[in-house]
């Protein structure tokens, strides 16, 4: 069992684990308080008490009992509640956006857009969920044969701080529509957002036991997964944490979905319009202050347009204004915590030492702030090529041909998404077929959309979110044969 004595938790996107051998804690230990801090100002925002063991057990028990009722509610009732929740999101958009910006530093305009996207997702499942859940009849030798879609029960959602609303809602909307109930263990630095989500679901009319936030530290997660009431677990976060959670879910034979790290390639071929590609490349790298699993991170540019691309990217990054994320004119806000900026600083400096050319930025963190940075002449083996860089750092590589570009794109332990820029349909199909990723976007940036499945390969995880495929991940597909 994972006890707090067994590791020290450093919540990055979620947690990284550093094992140590010290005192054993009893299960009745006094749990440390959770503190949230504004990364832009270093101001302490709030302190929260962790749930006691008794409170946690009560919430899990309530979740299991609540599922027995929730799964019998009509699809019409679930639809109405999802629509009510979507309406509340829009009504509370400004307040929710400001809370997210204070807690983790995303620009206020992007925070408002995140709230709007959550409402869109809820409305999508309200409109299409009933059709997704209809029995599917299959012609066999039987008098009648069909597939039923039945919910599993309470699902533990372990969510990161980078999209505090969207990461939760994109799982919760289909899960709740399907008849499951949710236990949310959010990243500790967005605890205020986690509690607001719980409050909004209640205000929308969902029963208290259908969506519950668990204010607990990471070391208590194994006990939650092990509880017989909990039937599955979904996690978005780092590969290191995902491996631990996946192993724990496997230990207790619980279904799991893992959406983990990414180092998405952004491939620019010689026949494309470089100016258009650069505008989208900058946006794809800097979204959410560069803290997105599907942000473009490795820019692989074919040799004939390499110099032009590099110069236009340099000019774009040099014009950016870094500052207060609450100000509408700010182009780049802080990272979520100062230690994350220091980690990014180490990756940049290591890569420069390995031969990368620093074109913008000084490679230095200032508290939680890190300047928009371009590294050119990047090659495999450098930190910014091999590792996930979670911040505003663009690593640009030169490819000698389209075949070389594909090889570089696939030379990664990650396989989440990829963007390809070309006007040649044959080349586009070549990359669509050859890229080892869960999603390929041609002449556009990688994004998540409730109409399409979202998931990755390799160390980016397994399973899908969104669309009908995401809904079915946490359902029992029951085959029925009648004679």
Residue pairs with C-beta under 8 A, 6 or more apart in sequence:
1 222
1 223
1 226
2 219
2 220
2 221
2 222
2 223
2 248
3 24
3 25
3 219
4 25
4 29
4 31
4 217
4 219
4 220
5 20
5 22
5 23
5 24
5 25
6 19
6 20
6 219
7 17
7 18
7 19
7 20
7 219
8 17
8 18
8 20
9 15
9 16
9 17
9 217
9 218
9 219
10 16
10 18
10 339
11 161
11 187
11 188
11 189
11 218
12 238
12 340
12 343
12 390
13 160
13 161
13 162
13 187
13 236
13 237
13 238
13 241
13 261
13 291
13 293
13 390
14 158
14 159
14 160
14 187
14 218
14 235
14 236
14 237
14 238
14 241
15 218
15 237
15 238
15 241
16 238
16 240
16 241
17 218
17 240
17 241
17 244
27 53
28 53
31 49
31 50
31 51
31 52
31 216
31 217
31 220
32 50
32 217
33 47
33 48
33 49
33 50
34 47
34 48
34 49
34 50
34 188
34 191
34 215
34 217
35 44
35 46
35 47
35 48
35 188
36 44
36 45
36 46
36 47
36 48
36 103
36 188
36 189
36 190
36 191
36 192
37 43
37 44
37 45
37 189
37 337
38 44
38 45
38 102
38 103
38 105
39 104
39 105
39 334
39 335
39 336
39 337
39 338
39 367
39 368
40 105
40 324
40 325
40 326
40 333
40 334
40 368
40 369
42 367
42 368
45 102
45 103
45 192
46 191
46 192
48 191
48 195
48 215
49 215
50 215
50 216
50 217
51 59
51 214
51 215
51 216
56 214
56 216
56 220
56 223
56 224
59 183
59 212
59 214
60 154
60 183
60 224
60 227
60 229
60 230
61 229
62 208
62 209
62 212
63 154
63 181
63 183
63 209
63 212
63 229
63 230
64 153
64 154
64 229
65 209
66 181
66 207
66 208
66 209
66 210
67 151
67 153
67 154
67 179
67 180
67 181
67 209
69 207
70 179
70 180
70 181
70 207
70 209
70 210
71 150
71 151
71 179
71 180
73 179
75 129
75 130
75 133
75 177
76 130
78 129
78 176
78 177
78 179
79 126
79 129
79 130
79 177
80 126
80 205
81 176
81 204
81 205
81 206
82 122
82 123
82 125
82 126
82 129
82 173
82 176
82 177
83 122
83 123
83 126
84 204
84 205
85 122
85 200
85 201
85 204
85 206
86 118
86 119
86 120
86 122
86 123
86 126
87 119
87 204
88 200
88 203
88 204
89 96
89 115
89 116
89 118
89 119
89 122
89 165
89 200
90 115
90 116
90 119
92 115
92 200
93 112
93 115
93 116
94 112
96 111
96 115
96 165
96 193
96 196
97 108
97 111
97 112
97 114
97 115
98 108
98 111
98 326
99 192
99 193
99 196
100 106
100 111
100 114
100 164
100 165
100 190
100 193
101 107
101 108
101 111
101 325
101 326
101 333
103 161
103 164
103 189
103 190
103 191
103 192
103 193
104 161
104 162
104 164
104 189
104 190
104 336
105 289
105 325
105 333
105 334
105 335
105 336
105 368
106 114
106 162
106 288
106 289
106 291
106 325
106 333
107 289
107 325
107 330
107 331
107 332
107 333
108 325
108 326
108 327
108 328
109 328
110 287
110 288
114 163
114 165
114 166
115 165
117 166
118 165
118 166
118 169
118 170
120 450
121 166
121 169
121 170
121 173
121 450
121 466
122 169
122 173
124 173
124 450
124 451
125 173
125 174
125 177
125 450
125 471
126 177
128 468
129 174
129 177
129 178
129 471
132 149
132 468
132 471
132 472
133 149
133 177
133 178
133 471
135 146
135 147
135 148
135 149
136 146
136 147
137 144
137 145
137 146
138 145
138 146
138 147
139 145
140 481
142 481
142 482
142 483
143 482
143 483
144 480
144 482
145 479
145 480
145 481
145 482
146 479
146 480
147 477
147 478
147 479
147 480
148 476
148 477
148 478
148 480
149 178
149 472
149 475
149 476
149 477
149 478
150 179
150 475
150 476
150 478
151 178
151 179
151 180
151 474
151 475
151 476
152 180
152 231
152 232
152 255
152 474
152 475
152 476
153 180
153 181
153 229
153 230
153 231
153 232
154 180
154 181
154 182
154 183
154 229
154 230
154 231
155 171
155 175
155 180
155 181
155 182
155 183
155 230
155 231
155 232
155 233
155 234
155 474
156 183
156 185
156 221
156 224
156 225
156 230
156 232
156 233
156 234
157 168
157 171
157 172
157 182
157 183
157 184
157 185
157 233
157 234
157 235
158 185
158 221
158 233
158 234
158 235
158 236
158 237
158 245
159 167
159 168
159 171
159 184
159 185
159 186
159 187
159 235
159 236
159 237
160 167
160 187
160 236
160 237
161 186
161 187
161 189
161 190
161 336
162 288
162 291
162 292
162 293
162 336
162 390
163 288
163 292
164 186
164 187
164 190
164 193
164 194
165 193
165 197
166 448
167 236
168 184
168 186
168 194
168 197
169 197
170 448
170 450
170 454
170 465
170 466
170 470
171 182
171 234
171 465
171 470
172 182
172 184
172 211
173 450
174 465
174 466
174 470
174 471
175 182
175 471
175 474
176 182
176 206
176 210
176 211
177 471
178 471
178 474
178 475
180 474
180 475
181 209
181 210
181 211
182 210
182 211
182 212
183 212
183 214
183 224
183 230
184 194
184 197
184 198
184 211
184 212
184 213
184 214
185 214
185 216
185 218
185 221
185 224
186 193
186 194
186 213
188 217
189 336
189 337
191 215
194 213
194 215
195 213
195 215
197 211
197 213
198 211
198 212
198 213
201 210
201 211
202 208
202 211
214 224
216 224
218 241
221 245
221 248
222 248
224 230
225 233
225 245
225 248
225 249
225 252
225 254
226 248
226 252
230 254
231 254
231 255
231 474
232 249
232 254
232 255
232 256
232 257
232 474
233 245
233 249
233 254
233 255
233 256
233 257
234 256
234 257
234 258
234 259
234 463
234 465
234 473
234 474
235 241
235 242
235 245
235 246
235 256
235 257
235 258
235 259
235 260
236 259
236 260
236 293
237 259
237 260
238 260
238 261
238 388
239 260
239 261
239 388
239 413
239 414
239 459
239 460
239 461
242 258
242 260
242 261
242 461
245 256
245 258
246 256
246 258
249 255
249 256
250 256
255 473
255 474
256 463
257 455
257 461
257 462
257 463
257 464
257 465
257 473
257 474
258 461
258 462
258 463
259 293
259 454
259 455
259 456
259 460
259 461
259 463
259 465
260 293
260 456
260 459
260 460
260 461
261 293
261 388
261 414
261 416
261 459
261 460
262 293
262 294
262 295
262 297
262 388
262 414
262 416
262 417
262 456
262 460
263 297
263 298
263 385
263 386
263 387
263 388
263 389
263 412
263 413
263 414
264 294
264 295
264 296
264 297
264 298
264 414
264 416
264 417
264 418
264 419
264 437
264 446
265 296
265 297
265 298
265 299
265 300
265 408
265 409
265 412
265 418
265 419
265 435
266 281
266 284
266 285
266 296
266 297
266 298
266 299
266 300
266 418
266 419
266 421
266 445
267 300
267 301
267 399
267 405
267 406
267 409
267 418
267 419
267 420
267 421
267 431
268 274
268 277
268 281
268 299
268 300
268 301
268 302
268 305
268 309
268 421
269 302
269 305
269 402
269 405
269 420
269 421
269 422
269 424
269 427
270 302
270 303
270 304
270 305
271 422
271 423
271 424
271 427
272 305
272 421
272 422
272 423
272 443
273 423
274 305
274 308
274 309
274 312
275 312
276 421
276 443
277 309
277 421
278 309
278 312
278 313
278 316
279 316
280 419
280 421
280 444
280 445
281 296
281 299
281 309
281 313
281 394
282 313
282 316
282 317
282 394
283 445
284 295
284 296
284 419
284 445
284 446
285 295
285 296
285 297
285 299
285 392
285 393
285 394
286 295
286 320
286 331
286 332
286 372
286 392
287 295
287 445
288 295
289 325
289 332
289 333
289 334
289 335
289 391
289 392
290 335
290 389
290 390
290 391
290 392
290 393
291 335
291 336
291 340
291 390
291 391
293 388
293 416
293 460
294 416
294 417
294 439
294 446
294 447
294 448
296 394
296 419
296 445
296 446
297 384
297 388
297 389
297 393
297 394
297 395
298 378
298 384
298 385
298 395
298 397
298 408
298 409
298 412
299 309
299 313
299 394
299 395
299 396
299 397
300 397
300 399
300 405
300 408
300 409
301 309
301 310
301 396
301 397
301 398
301 399
302 399
302 400
302 401
302 402
302 405
303 398
303 399
303 400
303 401
306 396
306 398
309 396
310 359
310 374
310 376
310 396
313 374
313 394
313 396
314 359
314 360
314 374
317 359
317 360
317 361
317 372
317 373
317 374
317 394
318 360
320 331
320 332
320 372
321 329
321 330
321 331
321 332
322 330
322 331
322 332
322 333
322 369
322 371
322 372
323 330
323 332
323 333
324 330
324 333
325 333
325 334
331 372
332 371
332 372
332 392
333 369
334 341
334 367
334 368
334 369
334 370
335 341
335 344
335 368
335 369
335 370
335 390
335 391
336 368
337 368
338 365
338 367
338 368
340 368
340 390
340 391
341 365
341 366
341 367
341 368
341 369
341 370
341 391
342 365
343 390
344 365
344 370
344 389
344 390
344 391
344 393
345 363
345 364
345 365
345 370
346 383
347 383
347 384
347 387
347 389
347 393
348 358
348 361
348 363
348 373
348 375
348 383
348 384
348 393
349 363
350 382
350 383
351 375
351 378
351 382
351 383
351 384
351 385
351 395
352 358
352 363
352 375
354 381
354 382
354 383
355 377
355 379
355 382
356 375
356 376
356 377
356 378
356 379
356 382
356 384
356 395
357 375
357 376
357 377
358 373
358 374
358 375
359 374
359 375
359 376
360 371
360 372
360 373
360 374
361 370
361 371
361 372
361 373
361 374
361 393
362 371
363 373
364 371
370 391
370 392
370 393
371 392
372 392
373 392
373 393
373 394
374 393
374 394
374 396
375 384
375 393
375 394
375 395
375 396
376 396
377 396
377 397
377 398
378 384
378 385
378 395
378 396
378 397
379 385
379 397
380 386
380 408
380 411
382 395
384 393
384 395
385 395
385 397
386 412
386 413
388 414
389 395
397 408
399 405
399 408
402 427
402 430
402 431
406 430
406 431
406 434
406 435
409 418
409 431
409 435
410 434
410 435
410 436
412 458
413 458
413 459
414 456
414 458
414 459
414 460
415 436
415 437
415 438
415 456
415 457
415 458
415 459
415 460
416 437
416 438
416 439
416 446
416 456
416 457
416 460
416 461
417 437
417 438
417 439
417 440
417 441
417 446
417 456
418 431
418 435
418 437
418 439
418 440
418 441
418 446
419 440
419 441
419 442
419 444
419 445
419 446
420 427
420 428
420 431
420 432
420 435
420 440
420 441
420 442
420 443
421 442
421 443
422 428
422 431
422 442
422 443
428 442
431 440
431 442
432 440
432 442
436 457
436 458
437 456
437 457
437 460
438 453
438 454
438 455
438 456
438 457
438 460
438 464
439 446
439 452
439 454
441 447
448 454
448 465
448 466
449 466
450 466
450 467
451 466
451 467
452 466
452 467
453 464
453 465
453 466
453 467
453 469
453 470
454 464
454 465
454 466
454 467
454 470
455 461
455 462
455 463
455 464
455 465
456 462
463 473
464 470
464 473
465 473
